[in-house]
């Protein structure tokens, strides 16, 4: 983090449906800080829903707005920050996230299908939600892993349990450990990619 700026207490990245905003609000409440969502920032600035911006102006225009929103939030916000699923596509955004407390909330395709269902309200999922989610998630996972200092598997966990896992990682300074995924990914996972709670495990007291 350059310039000595404090920046967000934690930044959440991950695919659509991973629960970044929901988990972010829970973490923010426990830390006594505000939660900010960059998609909501774009909507507030332009006065139109994300789907309308996509339909009327195209994805490239939305991505430019999204990148600007992320830059502003990283400079101004000191609470919890939830990024849109495609924010990491911008190399400049990834560079700005380097060294920051970034948590990657991940899930597999089956969990995504359960959570999202036949969701056609998200512009990038409109044609075939399940197939498109899988394609986007697989393409973006290397980018999420690149910026993350901790990876939290969200499958089978409540938002409260995921928030607990992020807070535990935050308290531990986001310890770097080897990262293993429980399903096939179309790229080679680096040996030293950090993660928080191992995939498939559950916090104490969960069912």
C-alpha positions in Angstrom: 0.0 0.0 0.0 1.6 3.2 -1.1 1.6 6.6 0.4 1.0 5.4 3.9 -2.8 5.4 3.2 -4.7 3.3 5.7 -7.3 2.0 3.2 -10.0 -0.5 3.9 -9.9 -2.9 6.9 -10.7 -5.8 4.5 -11.5 -6.1 0.8 -13.7 -8.9 -0.4 -13.4 -10.3 -3.9 -14.9 -13.3 -5.6 -17.5 -14.6 -8.1 -21.1 -13.5 -8.4 -23.2 -15.0 -5.7 -20.4 -15.6 -3.3 -22.0 -13.3 -0.7 -19.4 -10.5 -0.7 -21.9 -7.8 0.2 -23.8 -9.9 2.8 -20.6 -11.1 4.5 -19.1 -7.6 4.2 -22.0 -6.1 6.1 -21.7 -8.7 8.9 -17.9 -8.1 9.2 -18.5 -4.3 9.2 -21.1 -4.6 12.0 -18.7 -6.6 14.1 -15.8 -4.2 13.5 -18.0 -1.2 14.1 -17.2 0.2 10.6 -19.1 0.9 7.4 -19.4 -1.5 4.5 -19.1 -0.2 1.0 -20.0 -2.0 -2.3 -18.5 -0.7 -5.5 -21.4 -1.9 -7.6 -23.7 0.2 -5.4 -21.3 3.2 -5.8 -21.6 2.9 -9.6 -25.4 2.7 -9.4 -25.5 5.7 -7.1 -23.2 7.8 -9.3 -25.0 7.0 -12.6 -28.5 6.7 -11.3 -29.2 3.5 -13.2 -29.0 -0.2 -12.3 -26.0 -2.2 -13.4 -28.1 -4.2 -15.9 -29.3 -1.0 -17.5 -25.8 0.4 -17.8 -24.7 -2.9 -19.5 -27.7 -2.8 -21.9 -27.5 0.9 -22.8 -23.7 1.5 -22.8 -22.0 -1.9 -22.9 -19.7 -3.8 -20.7 -16.6 -1.7 -21.5 -18.3 1.4 -20.3 -19.4 -0.3 -17.1 -15.9 -1.6 -16.5 -14.5 1.9 -16.7 -17.0 3.1 -14.1 -16.3 0.1 -11.9 -12.5 0.7 -12.0 -13.0 4.3 -11.1 -15.3 3.3 -8.2 -12.7 0.9 -6.9 -9.9 3.4 -7.0 -12.0 6.0 -5.2 -13.1 3.5 -2.5 -9.6 2.2 -1.9 -8.4 5.8 -1.4 -11.3 7.0 0.7 -12.9 4.0 2.6 -11.5 2.6 5.8 -14.2 0.0 6.6 -15.1 -3.2 4.7 -15.1 -3.0 0.9 -16.9 -5.5 -1.4 -15.8 -5.5 -5.0 -17.9 -6.5 -8.0 -17.0 -9.9 -9.5 -15.3 -8.4 -12.5 -13.3 -5.7 -10.8 -10.1 -7.8 -10.9 -10.2 -7.9 -14.7 -8.5 -4.4 -14.6 -4.7 -4.9 -14.2 -4.6 -1.4 -12.6 -7.1 -2.5 -9.9 -5.1 -5.7 -9.2 -2.0 -3.5 -8.8 -3.8 -1.3 -6.3 -4.9 -4.4 -4.3 -1.4 -5.6 -3.9 -0.4 -5.8 -0.2 -3.9 -5.0 1.0 -6.0 -7.3 3.3 -7.9 -9.0 0.5 -10.1 -12.0 1.1 -11.3 -14.2 -1.8 -14.7 -15.7 -1.1 -14.9 -18.8 -3.3 -17.5 -21.4 -4.1 -18.0 -24.2 -6.7 -20.5 -24.4 -9.5 -23.0 -26.5 -7.6 -23.2 -24.0 -4.8 -23.5 -21.2 -7.3 -26.5 -23.0 -9.0 -28.1 -23.4 -5.6 -27.7 -19.8 -4.6 -28.4 -18.1 -7.9 -30.9 -20.4 -9.5 -32.2 -19.2 -12.9 -31.1 -15.6 -12.2 -31.4 -13.6 -15.4 -31.2 -10.2 -13.7 -27.4 -10.2 -13.8 -26.3 -9.0 -17.3 -23.5 -11.5 -17.8 -25.7 -14.5 -16.7 -28.8 -13.6 -18.8 -28.4 -16.2 -21.5 -27.5 -19.4 -19.5 -26.9 -18.6 -15.9 -25.3 -21.9 -14.8 -23.0 -22.2 -17.8 -22.0 -18.6 -17.9 -21.3 -18.5 -14.1 -19.0 -21.5 -14.5 -17.1 -20.0 -17.4 -16.7 -16.6 -15.7 -15.6 -18.1 -12.4 -13.0 -20.4 -14.0 -11.6 -17.5 -16.0 -11.4 -15.2 -13.1 -10.1 -17.5 -10.3 -6.5 -16.9 -11.2 -7.1 -13.2 -10.8 -8.8 -13.5 -7.5 -6.0 -15.7 -6.3 -3.4 -13.2 -7.5 -4.7 -10.4 -5.3 -5.9 -12.4 -2.3 -4.0 -12.9 0.9 -6.6 -15.4 2.2 -9.1 -17.7 0.4 -12.3 -18.7 2.2 -14.5 -21.5 0.8 -18.1 -20.4 1.3 -19.9 -23.6 0.2 -22.1 -25.1 2.9 -21.5 -22.2 5.3 -23.8 -19.5 6.5 -22.8 -15.9 5.9 -22.1 -15.7 9.7 -19.6 -18.5 9.5 -17.9 -17.0 6.5 -17.7 -13.7 8.3 -16.1 -15.5 11.3 -13.5 -17.1 9.0 -12.6 -13.8 7.5 -12.3 -12.2 10.9 -10.1 -15.0 12.1 -7.9 -14.5 9.1 -7.8 -10.8 9.8 -6.8 -11.3 13.4 -4.1 -13.7 12.3 -2.6 -11.3 9.8 -3.7 -13.4 6.8 -1.2 -16.2 7.3 0.4 -17.5 4.1 -0.1 -21.2 3.5 -0.4 -23.5 0.5 -3.7 -23.2 -1.3 -5.6 -26.3 -2.4 -8.9 -26.4 -4.2 -11.4 -29.3 -4.0 -12.3 -29.3 -7.7 -10.7 -29.0 -11.2 -9.4 -25.6 -12.3 -8.1 -24.8 -15.7 -4.8 -23.4 -14.5 -1.8 -24.4 -12.4 -2.3 -23.2 -8.8 0.9 -21.6 -7.4 2.4 -23.4 -4.4 2.3 -20.4 -2.2 -1.2 -18.9 -2.5 -2.6 -18.0 0.9 -5.8 -19.3 2.3 -7.7 -19.0 5.6 -10.0 -21.8 6.6 -9.3 -24.9 4.4 -12.0 -25.9 1.9 -14.5 -28.4 3.3 -13.9 -27.6 6.9 -16.4 -25.9 9.1 -15.9 -23.5 12.1 -16.3 -25.0 15.5 -20.0 -25.3 16.6 -21.3 -25.5 13.0 -23.5 -28.3 11.7 
